[in-house]
Amino acid sequence: MKVEEAIKIYKEVRVLPTQCHINWLRENFNPILKGLNARMNINWACGSCIKSNMNMLMGWLDKKQENVK
């Protein structure tokens, strides 16, 4: 699954796809989040942390799509 697809699915249903296990999240989302804020402590273990991380990723994707247009 592509990063953009996972973010779009989360944006629609507020649930991560089952293919997005913890290692996949770390490998694919952590570099993006670190690029947005290098000092950020990324945690995928708590629900509010996931919501916060995904909100940042949705904003990142929106900006990325805006720049393409």
Secondary structure, 3 states (H helix, E strand, C coil): CCHHHHHHHHHHHCCCCCCCCHHHHHHHCHHHHHHHCCCCCCCCCCHHHHHHHHHHHHHHHHHHHHHHC
